[in-house]
Amino acid sequence: MASAQHAHSDTGLGDFLRSRRAAVDPVEAGMPDDGRLRRVPGLRREELAMLAHVSVDYIVRLEQGRTTRVSRTVLDALADALKLAPDEREYLFTVADVTQSAPTRRPSQSEPAPRLRRLLDTMTDVPAIVVNHRFDVLAWNRGGAGLLADFSAMPPGQRNLIRLTFLDEAFRALYGDWERAAKECVATLRMEAGRRPDDPALNALVGELSVRDQDFRTWWATHQVRGPSQLVKMYHHPIAGTMELDVQQFSVDTHPDQKLIAFTAEPGSESEKALHFLLHWSDGHVTADH
């Protein structure tokens, strides 16, 4: 069985470069057809080297992890050659910085920021939860528990949104498009793993999901990354029915690894009516975290 350490060992610069190189269409990158058979998809190393104005040997050393000296200029050139999206570019710089020197990081805090907890208490008309960078659920209001899960009935170690998304059948059934939501989870977790390569709890989560779920293992290997953003998701709730909700994340300067996630519906929509029904139902059936 794969260990958590092994599952997380592929988050380095070389693995990411190889995965993004394979994803680039050579024709779209302007590479001429030289008649040679392409044994693997994407750009060849010599083509990436030409586009980024570096040597092929340097690309080989980067991909094999044999060099840690990467300048910002070279990283920018590689990002341009690989046509990286903004989140992917950020991830490239994050893992490259990690290979050069391990930055000092604040320890992850397991208690929600007091101002986030106070905000939760006032959000009686909006389902909301507080999560950390691993998406462990640290706090929730009644609406959040009513929409997603009764977190008070779970052991603290199981209160993780990504773990629930892959391993809990009832939680999976909430998603109108589970595959899209699950891939977003993997890409967001991959981004956080690049920022915190030495987080043992995050490594353990990746290891557990890699061993227990084939989809997670497959998608993790693609090295897709993304940062937090406003999303619209469809939920099939067993009590309130189908709802299309905006999912938004808010952070606090004093606790940068914590976010408040809020769920709202378009005013006047059927989803808003269903959400109001859910909030009333939640008052008598689930418990807020205090």
N, C-alpha and C positions, 0 to 999 in steps of 0.2 A: 504494500500500500504506500502511496505517496505521502511523504511527511509534509508538515506545514512549511518547514524550511525549504524543502525542495520545490514545493509548489510556488513559493514566492521568489525563488532564485532567478527566475526568468524576467525580472522586472528591470534589468539594466539597460544601459544605453545601446549595447550591441544588439540585443534581442529586438528592441524597438526599431532600430534602424533597419534591420533585416525585414521585419514585418511591414514597415512602411515602403521600403524599396520594392517589395513584392507586390504592393498594391498599386503602384504607378503604371499606367498604360504607356509603354514606350512610344507609341505613335503620338499620343497626346503630349508627351514630353518633348516631341520633336526629333526623336531618334530615327535615322534613316534605316530602311530595311537592307541589311548587308548580306542577306541570303543565308546567314548562319541559323541553324536550328536553335530555338530557345528551349532549353531543358526545364526551366522554371519560369513562373510568371513574373512580370514586372521588369524593372531595370536590372541590367547587369551591373556588377561593381564598377567596371571601367566606365560605364555610362554615367553612373552617379558621380564618380570622381570627376569626369569631364564637366558635368553640369555644375558641380560645386567648386570647381577649380582647385582641386586637391589631387594628391597622387592616389593611384589605386592601392598602393601599399598602405597608405594612411587609412583608407576605408577598411581594408582588411584588418588592420590593427584595432580600429575602433570596434568593428563588429565582433572581433574575437576577445575584446576586453583587454588588449595588451598595451593600451595607452590610456592615460587619464588626463592628458594635457590637451584640452579642447578650448579654443578661444571663442569668444562671443561672435567674432566675424565668421569663423568656420561654421558654427552652429546656425547662424543666420543663413549662410549659403546652403547648408544641408537642408534646412527647413524650406527654403525657397525651391530647391531642386526636387524635393519630395512633395511639394505642394501641400504642406501641412496646414490643417485648419488651426484656428487660434488656440483651441484647447490642446491640440497635439503639439503645437509649437511650445506652449508653456510646459507641457510634460517633457519634451525634449530637453529644455533648459534645466528642468528640475532634476532629471536623472543624470544629466551631465554634471551638474553641480555636485551631486551626491558622490560621483566617482572621483571628484577632485578633493573635496573636503567635506566632512560630515558637519552640517550646520547645527548650531545649538538650537534645540527646540524646547518649547515649554512642555512639561509633562501633560498628558491628557487628563482632563478633570472629569471625574465621574459624577459630580453633582452639578445640576443645572445652575447657570448663572442666576442670582437672585432676581435681577431685573427681568429675565426671561420667564421665571416662575410667576412673578407678579403680573406680567403681561398675559400669560396663560390664564390666570385667574379672572382677568377682566374680559376674556374673549368668550363670552357665553353664547354668542351667535355664530361662532366660527370654529369648526373642528381644528385642533392644532396639537402638535407634539414638539418636543425638543429632542434633538439628536446630536451625537458627536460626530467626528470625522469618519468613524467606522459605521455610522448609522445605528449605533446602539440607542434605543429609546430611553432617554433620561427622565422625561416628564411628559405629561399629557393632560388635557382637560377631558371632560365627559364626552364632548363631541368627537374628539380625536379617537378615544377608545371605542365609541359607538360606531364610528366609520370603519376603523381598521381592525382592531382586536381589543379584547379585554386584557390589557397589559398587566393589570393587578393580579390576574389569575395565573400569570406565567412566572417561572423562576427568572431572576434578573438576567442570567446568562442567555436566555432565549429571546430576550426583548431586542432583537436586531432586525431591522426592516429587510435587509438583503438576505439574511438567513431565512426569515419567514417567507420571502418571495420565492425561494427555491425549494424549501423543505417542508412547508406547511400547506397542505392541500386546501384548507378553508381560505387561507390568505391568498393563495394563487387564484382561487375562483373569484376573488373580488375584481380582478383586472379584466376589463373588456378586451384588452390586447396584451395578454401576459408576455408574449415573446418580446414585444417592443419594450415593455416596462422592465423585463428582466435584463435585456441587453443594455438598457440605460443604467441599471444597477451595476452591472459588471464594469462598464466604461467609467462610471463615477468612482467605483472602488479602485480601479486600476490607477486613476489619477491620484487618489489619496495614497495608494501604496508607493507611488513614485516619490511623493513628498515625505513619506515616513517609512523608509525601508527597514528600519530597526524596531518597528512597533510589534511586539510579540503577539498581542491580541489580534491585530489585523492579520498577521501572518498565519495565526491559528485559524482564523475565519476563512481565509483563502484556502488553506490546506484542507479544512473540513469540507468546504463546498466542492473543491476539486475532486476529492475522493468520492463524495456522495452523489454528485450530480453531473451527468455527462454533458448537459447543455452548458453549465457553468464552465466546466473544464475546456470545452471547445471554444467558447466565446472569450475566455480569459486568454487563450493562446493567440487570439487575433490582435492583441495589444491596442484595441480601440480605447480611446480616452475621451473624457468630456468633463467639464466643470459643471457646477450647479447652474440651473437656468429655470425660467418659468416654463412650466409644462401644462398641457391640457391632457387629462387622463379620463378614461371612461371606467366607471366602477359599476359592478353588478352586485348591489347589496342585498342580502337575503331578507332584510326587513323593509328597507326604503325603496328598493327597486333600482333601476338604472339611472345613473347620474353622470353628467359630464362636468368635471370640476377643474378649476385652475389650481395648480399646485405651485406655491411660491415659497422661497426660502429666504430667511432674514438672519443676519449674523450680528454679533455684538463685539465691539472693539476689545473689551476686556477678556472675552472668552472666544478667541478666534477659531477654536476647533468645535464650537457649538453653533447650532442653527435652530431657528424656529421655523417649522414647516406649517403653513396654513392652507386650508382647503376652502375655496369659495366657488359660488356658482353665478352664472350670468343673471343679473336682476330680471325678474319677470319670467324666467324660463321654467320649464317643467322640472329641471334639475334643482332649481332653487326651492320649489315646492317640496320636492323629495328630501332635500337637505333639511328644511325646516321640520318636516315630519321626523326625520332621524334625530334631530337635536332634542325634540320633545320626548321621543322614545328613550333616548340615552339618559335623560334625567332619572328615570326609574329603573334602569337596567345595568348600568356600568358605573364604575367609580373613577373619579378624577384622582390624579396623583397629588398628594399634599405632603 
